[in-house]
Amino acid sequence: MSRNVLGIDLQETGLEAVLVKSGLRETHLRGACSVPLDGGTGEEEGALRAALEEVLSLPSAREADCAVSLPADWFFLRTLAVPFSSPKKIRLVLPYELEPDLPLPAEALAFSFTPIGPDAEAGKTQVLAAAIEKSRLEAVTGALAAVGLEPACLTLSGFALALWAAQSGQLPPRFFHLQVESRFAVLYLVQEGRIRLGRSFPLPQAAAEREAVLLRQIRLTRGMLGEAAEEDAAPETLLLSGAGAAALDPVRLAEGASLAVRGIDVRAASGIAGEQQTDASSGDPFRRNGALALALAEIENLRRLSFSRGGLPGRRILTRHRGPLLRTAALAAAALLLGIGQAAVETTLLQRRAAELDRRMAAVFREAFPEARATVEPYLQMRAGLQELKKSATSASGPANHRSIDLLKRLSEAVPTEIPVVIERLVLGAEGILVTGTTAGFQEVEAIKDRLERTAAFRAVTIGAANLDRGGKEVNFQLKVDL
């Protein structure tokens, strides 16, 4: 899933903004712009709002995630150790811990921090804390809100660039990052992917004096680290960036600071491709590095010092994708209604079919069991009736050890072969057999009766009827044989 991120770097004389599209396979630079600010750093909300409106003319900028950096000289930076690691507790005690060292009361300041590692003393956590005047912060956040932007990160200039450079593999594990602007500079100590120290200081206008101030601050920081007796604390590399860095002589600065001075082009180092509508090579990379590093740090989720908690992530997603989500919800509701309608139709059809089957079953039951007085549950009544019929049939078939074929065989064997006889009907009952047939005369009927009585399988034989047929030549008889 692709994601658009807008990086906005508020500098002393204007805004630098880049729009980056991050996808699964590649990251593109979709747009970039520089907007000058008349009257300085944009602390006036109206001027800043107008500049932001121009930034939002970039394609899809209004739907993008946003990361913003403010001039570092607006912030007061301190390193301290706190006796717990809970972010909530650290945030609560920062005003009380920092107030004695700050020129303004805690009520007038907003605070934030980032952990830099456990302290040497067990149970304590080292943090890099920052404070900014609420009036300045509210002016910026008010201008952002007025144009519909809610930054996911609001940090100080140079911070994101230092973090991104640390994980890019372009620099050693420990280095200084010096961000130089026209009226101030900020020096960061980066160690193993974390910023362990930050110091901002003003700069004079004269070029020679500016270089002297920078060298003095670098030496002062290196000396402070040496006095702290931190192992390998003083780096040997200086990353130089910022709009004011172009006016400096890197060779002279390297000789004066006894450091290897290096620059970085974030776009070239990251390998970001430029889309056709973007002249990716335009603009000064020293000025645009901060905005591009902001966007990349947001995409790569680098842990930064931020004054914006960004609200709930779900709220930003709902706001950004409100239109597509509403359309999806409408389609889902329509599909649900169609499903409910289809289920209702199918239920009605099934009910009608079940009623028709019940009607037909009742008709079959009444036809099979006309003696039934009422039809309540045709299926259950028919099942009970069939079971009764089955029991009756079983009982009518006589004892289980007398099979019809066996009895017929005994009858045939008992009748003398010299007597002509035709068995026309044989009815097997619960207690005996009813034999109907035709023979030559009455004497033959008596002979058949006598022979059957002498058969072991029969108890008694009774002549039920013996009559001459209409021709007077044969006798029709009926014998009842008890088993």
C-alpha positions in Angstrom: 0.0 0.0 0.0 1.5 3.4 -1.0 1.8 6.3 1.3 2.4 10.0 0.7 4.4 12.0 3.2 4.9 15.8 3.2 8.0 17.1 4.8 8.0 20.9 5.7 11.2 22.5 6.9 10.5 26.0 8.3 13.7 28.0 7.9 14.6 31.6 8.7 13.6 33.0 5.4 11.1 30.6 4.0 9.6 27.1 3.7 11.3 24.1 2.0 8.8 21.3 1.3 9.0 17.9 -0.4 6.3 15.4 -1.1 7.4 11.8 -1.1 5.4 8.7 -2.2 6.5 5.5 -0.5 5.5 2.2 -2.1 6.3 -1.5 -1.6 9.0 -1.5 -4.3 10.1 2.1 -4.7 10.0 5.6 -3.2 9.3 8.6 -5.5 9.8 12.3 -5.0 6.4 13.5 -6.3 7.0 17.2 -5.8 9.1 19.9 -4.1 8.8 23.7 -3.6 10.5 26.6 -1.9 8.3 29.4 -0.6 10.0 32.6 0.7 8.6 34.2 3.8 8.6 38.0 3.9 9.5 39.2 7.3 11.5 36.4 8.7 10.9 33.0 10.2 7.1 32.9 9.7 6.1 33.5 13.3 3.2 35.6 12.0 0.4 33.1 11.5 -1.1 34.8 8.5 2.1 34.8 6.5 2.8 31.2 7.4 -0.7 30.2 6.4 -0.3 31.7 3.0 3.0 29.9 2.5 1.4 26.6 3.6 -1.4 27.1 1.1 1.2 27.3 -1.7 2.9 24.1 -0.4 -0.5 22.4 -0.5 -0.6 23.0 -4.3 1.7 20.0 -4.7 -0.2 16.9 -6.0 -2.1 15.0 -3.3 -0.4 17.1 -0.6 -3.7 17.6 1.4 -4.1 13.8 1.8 -0.5 13.2 2.8 1.0 12.6 6.3 2.9 15.6 7.5 6.1 16.1 9.3 7.3 19.6 10.3 10.6 21.1 11.6 11.0 24.5 13.2 14.2 26.6 13.6 16.4 25.0 16.2 17.1 28.4 17.9 13.5 28.5 19.0 14.2 25.6 21.4 16.1 25.2 24.7 18.0 21.8 24.7 19.1 20.0 27.8 20.4 16.5 28.7 19.4 15.1 32.1 18.8 11.9 33.9 15.5 11.0 35.5 14.9 8.2 38.1 12.3 6.3 36.0 11.7 5.1 32.4 7.9 5.7 32.0 7.3 8.3 29.3 4.3 9.6 31.1 6.2 10.2 34.3 9.1 11.8 32.4 6.8 14.2 30.7 5.3 15.3 34.0 8.6 16.0 35.7 10.3 17.8 32.8 9.0 21.3 33.7 10.2 21.0 37.3 13.6 19.6 36.3 14.3 22.1 33.6 12.8 25.3 35.0 15.9 26.4 37.0 18.1 26.3 33.9 15.6 28.1 31.6 15.1 31.9 31.0 11.3 31.6 31.0 8.8 30.2 33.5 7.6 26.7 32.9 4.0 27.9 32.4 5.1 29.7 29.2 6.9 26.7 27.7 6.0 23.4 26.0 8.2 20.4 26.7 9.2 17.2 24.9 12.0 14.6 25.1 13.6 11.6 23.5 15.4 8.8 25.5 19.1 8.5 24.7 19.8 5.4 26.8 20.1 4.2 30.4 22.2 6.2 32.8 25.3 4.7 34.4 23.4 4.8 37.7 20.9 1.9 37.9 17.3 2.9 37.8 17.8 6.1 35.9 17.2 7.1 32.2 19.1 9.7 30.2 16.9 11.9 28.0 17.4 14.8 25.6 14.8 17.3 26.6 13.6 20.3 24.6 11.4 23.3 25.5 9.8 26.0 23.2 7.7 29.0 23.9 4.0 28.1 23.7 3.2 31.3 21.8 5.6 30.3 19.0 4.4 26.7 18.9 0.7 27.7 18.9 1.3 30.2 16.0 2.7 27.3 13.9 0.1 24.7 14.9 -2.7 27.3 14.3 -1.5 28.0 10.8 -1.2 24.3 10.1 -4.7 23.6 11.4 -6.1 26.5 9.4 -5.0 24.8 6.1 -6.1 21.3 7.3 -2.7 19.8 8.3 -2.2 17.8 11.5 1.5 17.0 11.7 2.4 13.5 12.8 5.8 14.9 13.9 6.8 18.5 14.9 10.5 18.7 15.7 13.5 21.0 15.5 15.6 21.6 12.4 18.5 19.2 11.7 17.2 16.6 14.1 15.6 14.3 11.5 18.6 14.8 9.2 21.0 13.6 11.9 18.9 10.5 12.7 18.5 9.6 9.0 22.2 10.1 8.3 23.1 7.9 11.3 21.1 4.9 9.9 22.0 5.5 6.2 25.4 3.9 6.5 27.1 7.0 5.0 28.8 8.0 8.3 30.7 6.4 11.2 28.7 5.3 14.3 29.8 8.6 16.1 29.8 12.0 14.5 28.9 15.6 14.9 26.1 17.1 12.8 26.4 20.9 12.4 23.3 22.6 10.9 24.3 26.2 9.9 21.7 28.8 9.1 22.1 32.6 8.5 21.5 33.7 12.1 22.1 30.5 14.2 23.6 27.0 14.1 22.9 23.8 16.0 25.4 21.1 16.8 24.3 17.5 17.5 26.3 14.6 18.8 25.1 11.4 17.2 26.1 8.1 18.6 24.9 4.7 17.5 21.8 5.9 15.9 20.7 8.3 18.7 21.2 12.0 19.3 22.9 12.3 22.7 23.5 16.0 22.7 22.2 19.2 21.1 23.4 22.8 21.4 22.1 25.8 19.4 23.9 29.2 19.4 23.6 32.5 17.5 25.9 33.5 14.6 27.2 36.9 13.6 26.6 38.2 10.1 30.3 38.6 9.1 31.7 35.5 7.4 35.0 35.5 9.2 33.3 36.0 12.6 30.8 33.2 11.8 33.6 30.7 11.1 35.4 31.7 14.3 32.2 31.2 16.4 31.5 27.8 14.8 35.1 26.6 15.5 34.9 27.9 19.1 31.6 26.1 19.8 32.9 22.8 18.2 36.1 23.0 20.4 34.0 23.8 23.5 31.8 20.8 22.9 34.7 18.5 22.3 36.4 19.8 25.5 33.2 19.3 27.5 32.9 15.7 26.3 36.6 15.1 27.2 36.0 16.4 30.7 33.1 14.1 31.0 35.6 11.3 30.5 33.2 9.4 28.2 35.0 6.7 26.3 35.2 7.4 22.6 32.9 10.4 23.2 34.7 12.9 20.8 33.9 12.0 17.2 36.3 12.5 14.3 33.7 13.3 11.7 31.5 16.4 11.2 28.4 16.3 9.0 27.8 19.8 7.6 24.3 20.9 6.4 22.0 23.9 6.3 21.4 26.9 4.1 24.3 28.8 5.6 26.8 25.9 5.0 27.3 26.9 1.3 29.1 30.0 2.4 31.7 28.1 4.5 35.0 26.7 3.4 34.9 23.0 4.3 38.7 22.6 4.1 39.4 25.5 6.4 36.7 24.4 8.8 38.1 20.9 8.9 41.6 22.2 9.6 40.4 24.5 12.3 38.2 21.9 14.0 40.6 18.9 13.4 37.6 17.0 12.0 36.8 15.3 8.8 34.1 17.6 7.3 31.6 15.9 5.1 28.4 16.9 3.4 25.4 14.8 2.3 22.8 14.9 -0.5 19.9 13.1 1.0 18.2 12.5 -2.3 21.3 11.0 -3.9 22.2 9.0 -0.8 18.6 7.5 -0.5 18.3 6.8 -4.2 14.8 8.4 -4.5 13.5 8.6 -8.0 11.9 11.7 -9.3 8.6 11.6 -11.2 8.2 13.3 -14.6 6.4 16.3 -13.3 9.2 16.9 -10.7 12.6 18.4 -11.5 14.3 16.4 -8.8 17.6 18.0 -9.5 16.4 21.5 -8.9 16.9 23.4 -5.7 19.9 23.5 -3.3 20.4 20.1 -1.6 21.8 21.9 1.5 18.4 23.7 1.8 16.2 20.8 0.8 18.0 18.1 2.9 16.0 18.9 6.0 12.6 18.6 4.4 13.5 15.4 2.6 15.0 13.9 5.8 11.8 14.7 7.6 9.7 12.8 5.1 12.1 9.8 5.1 12.3 9.7 8.8 8.5 9.6 9.0 8.4 6.8 6.3 11.0 4.8 8.1 9.5 5.5 11.5 12.7 6.8 13.1 12.3 7.8 16.7 12.4 11.5 17.0 11.9 14.3 19.5 8.4 15.6 18.7 6.1 18.2 20.0 3.1 16.8 18.2 1.4 13.6 19.5 -0.6 13.6 16.3 -3.9 12.5 17.9 -5.1 9.0 17.5 -3.8 7.3 14.3 -7.3 6.1 13.5 -8.5 9.7 13.5 -5.9 10.8 11.0 -6.7 7.8 8.8 -10.5 8.5 8.9 -9.9 12.2 8.1 -7.6 11.5 5.2 -9.6 8.7 3.6 -13.0 9.9 4.5 -14.4 10.0 1.0 -13.2 6.4 0.0 -14.3 5.1 3.4 -17.8 6.6 3.0 -18.1 5.1 -0.5 -16.9 1.7 0.8 -19.4 1.9 3.7 -22.2 2.8 1.3 -21.3 -0.2 -0.9 -21.1 -2.5 2.1 -24.5 -1.2 3.3 -26.0 -1.8 -0.1 -24.5 -5.3 -0.2 -25.9 -6.0 3.2 -29.4 -4.8 2.2 -29.3 -7.0 -0.9 -28.2 -10.0 1.2 -31.0 -9.4 3.7 -33.5 -9.0 0.8 -32.3 -12.2 -0.8 -32.5 -14.1 2.5 -36.1 -12.8 3.0 -37.2 -13.9 -0.5 -35.6 -17.4 0.0 -37.2 -17.7 3.4 -40.6 -16.9 1.9 -40.2 -19.4 -0.9 -39.1 -22.1 1.5 -42.0 -21.5 3.8 -44.4 -21.8 0.8 -42.8 -25.0 -0.3 -42.9 -26.4 3.2 -46.6 -25.5 3.5 -47.3 -27.3 0.1 -45.5 -30.4 1.3 -47.5 -30.4 4.5 -50.7 -30.2 2.5 -49.7 -33.0 0.3 -48.6 -35.1 3.2 -51.9 -34.6 5.0 -53.7 -35.7 1.8 -51.7 -38.9 1.6 -52.3 -39.6 5.2 -56.0 -39.1 4.9 -56.1 -41.4 1.9 -54.0 -44.1 3.6 -55.8 -43.8 7.0 -59.4 -42.7 6.3 -60.4 -43.9 9.8 -58.3 -41.1 11.4 -60.5 -38.5 12.9 -58.1 -35.5 12.7 -54.9 -34.6 11.0 -52.6 -32.7 13.3 -49.0 -33.9 12.5 -49.3 -35.9 9.2 -45.8 -37.1 9.3 -45.8 -38.3 12.9 -49.3 -39.8 12.5 -48.4 -41.7 9.4 -45.2 -43.0 11.0 -47.2 -44.2 14.0 -49.8 -45.8 11.7 -47.2 -47.6 9.6 -45.6 -49.0 12.8 -49.0 -50.4 13.8 -49.5 -52.0 10.4 -46.1 -53.5 10.7 -46.9 -55.0 14.0 -50.2 -56.4 12.7 -48.5 -57.9 9.7 -46.0 -59.6 11.9 -48.6 -61.0 14.2 -50.7 -62.2 11.2 -47.8 -64.1 9.7 -48.1 -66.7 12.5 -45.4 -68.1 14.6 -41.9 -67.2 13.6 -40.9 -70.9 13.0 -43.6 -71.5 10.4 -42.7 -70.2 7.0 -45.3 -70.1 4.2 -43.1 -72.1 1.9 -42.5 -74.8 4.5 -46.3 -75.1 5.2 -47.0 -75.3 1.6 -44.4 -78.1 1.2 -46.0 -80.1 4.0 -49.4 -79.7 2.5 -48.2 -81.0 -0.8 -46.4 -84.0 0.8 -49.5 -84.9 2.9 -51.9 -85.1 0.0 -51.8 -88.6 -1.6 -50.4 -88.5 -5.1 -53.3 -90.6 -6.5 -55.8 -88.0 -5.4 -56.2 -85.2 -8.0 -56.4 -81.9 -6.1 -55.8 -78.2 -7.0 -55.0 -75.8 -4.2 -56.5 -72.5 -5.2 -55.9 -70.4 -2.1 -53.8 -70.6 1.0 -54.3 -68.1 3.8 -51.9 -68.1 6.7 -53.3 -66.7 10.0 -52.2 -66.3 13.5 -53.4 -69.7 14.6 -53.9 -71.7 11.4 -54.2 -72.1 7.7 -57.2 -71.7 5.5 -56.9 -74.0 2.5 -59.3 -73.6 -0.5 -59.2 -76.0 -3.4 -60.9 -78.5 -5.8 -60.8 -82.3 -5.9 -62.7 -85.2 -7.6 -65.2 -86.0 -4.9 -66.3 -86.0 -1.2 -64.3 -89.1 -0.4 -61.1 -87.4 -1.7 -61.9 -84.4 0.7 -62.1 -86.8 3.6 -58.9 -88.6 2.5 -57.0 -85.3 2.3 -58.3 -84.3 5.8 -57.2 -87.6 7.3 -53.7 -87.4 5.7 -53.3 -83.8 7.0 -54.3 -84.7 10.5 -51.6 -87.4 10.6 -49.0 -84.7 9.7 -46.9 -83.7 12.7 -47.0 -80.0 11.9 -50.8 -79.8 12.1 -52.9 -80.2 15.3 -56.3 -80.4 13.9 -58.1 -80.2 10.5 -61.7 -79.2 10.1 -63.7 -79.3 6.8 -65.3 -75.9 6.6 -67.2 -76.5 3.3 -67.5 -79.2 0.6 -69.8 -78.5 -2.4 -70.2 -79.8 -5.9 -69.3 -77.3 -8.6 -71.9 -76.2 -11.1 -71.0 -78.9 -13.5 -71.4 -81.6 -10.8 -68.1 -83.2 -11.7 -65.8 -81.8 -9.0 -66.1 -80.8 -5.3 -65.0 -77.4 -4.1 -63.7 -77.6 -0.5 -62.3 -75.5 2.3 -60.2 -76.8 5.1 -59.2 -75.1 8.3 -55.8 -76.4 9.6 -54.8 -75.6 13.2 -51.0 -75.2 13.7 
